[in-house]
């Protein structure tokens, strides 16, 4: 399990727009190599995507989807990797200097 917190110099609304689009993980998750949406339907709860991640030569492919979204407050991704099921929660809070992201 990993956990990290960062401060982004942007509004919670702008941050939510980015983190609620799985394709944006290329911008904010260093281990992500690529993301492909696996559906023609609009992005939202349950939209499946396929992605690759890893560190150094260790790379793997996983499937995930947005499991929960509370506009401008929280996004939770869930899926399956070669090591089993996972869930990643990203909480958004207004703070001095912008928006705090707390990822678990």
C-alpha positions in Angstrom: 0.0 0.0 0.0 1.2 3.5 -0.7 0.0 6.9 0.6 1.1 10.4 -0.3 -0.1 14.0 0.0 0.6 16.9 -2.3 -0.5 20.5 -2.7 -1.6 21.6 -6.1 -1.8 25.4 -7.0 -5.2 25.0 -8.6 -8.9 25.0 -7.5 -10.5 21.8 -6.3 -12.7 21.9 -9.4 -9.8 22.0 -11.8 -8.0 19.2 -9.8 -11.1 17.0 -9.9 -11.5 17.4 -13.6 -8.0 16.1 -14.1 -8.0 13.2 -11.6 -11.5 12.0 -12.6 -10.1 11.3 -16.1 -8.1 8.0 -16.1 -6.0 9.2 -19.1 -4.6 12.0 -16.9 -2.8 9.5 -14.7 0.1 10.0 -17.2 0.5 13.5 -15.6 0.1 12.7 -11.9 1.1 9.0 -11.3 4.8 8.6 -12.2 4.6 4.8 -12.6 1.9 4.9 -15.3 3.2 4.2 -18.8 -0.1 4.4 -20.8 -3.9 4.3 -20.3 -6.5 3.2 -22.8 -10.2 3.6 -22.3 -12.0 0.4 -23.2 -15.4 1.7 -23.9 -17.2 4.1 -26.3 -19.4 5.4 -23.6 -18.7 8.7 -21.9 -16.2 8.7 -19.0 -17.7 8.2 -15.6 -18.5 5.6 -12.9 -17.8 2.2 -14.2 -16.0 3.2 -17.4 -13.3 0.5 -17.9 -9.7 1.2 -18.8 -6.5 -0.7 -19.4 -3.2 0.7 -18.2 0.4 -0.2 -17.7 2.5 0.7 -14.7 5.8 -0.2 -13.1 9.2 0.9 -11.9 12.3 0.4 -14.0 12.2 -2.9 -15.9 9.2 -4.3 -13.9 6.1 -3.4 -15.9 2.6 -4.8 -15.7 -0.8 -4.2 -17.3 -4.0 -3.8 -15.2 -7.7 -3.1 -15.7 -9.5 -0.5 -13.6 -12.6 1.7 -13.4 -13.9 4.7 -11.4 -15.7 3.1 -8.5 -16.8 6.3 -6.7 -16.8 10.0 -7.4 -17.9 12.9 -5.3 -17.6 16.0 -7.4 -14.7 18.2 -6.4 -14.0 16.0 -3.3 -13.1 12.4 -4.0 -12.4 9.8 -6.7 -11.9 6.1 -6.1 -10.4 3.8 -8.7 -10.7 0.0 -8.4 -9.4 -2.8 -10.5 -7.3 -5.9 -10.9 -3.6 -6.3 -11.4 -1.5 -9.5 -11.6 -1.3 -9.3 -7.8 -5.0 -9.2 -7.2 -7.7 -6.5 -6.7 -6.9 -3.0 -5.6 -8.6 0.3 -4.7 -7.0 3.8 -4.9 -8.7 6.7 -3.2 -7.9 10.3 -4.0 -9.3 12.9 -1.6 -9.4 16.6 -2.5 -9.5 19.4 0.1 -9.1 23.2 -0.3 -6.1 24.4 1.6 -3.8 27.4 1.8 -1.9 27.5 -1.5 -4.5 25.6 -3.5 -5.8 22.1 -3.2 -4.5 19.2 -1.1 -4.6 15.7 -2.7 -4.4 12.8 -0.3 -4.0 9.5 -2.1 -4.3 6.1 -0.4 
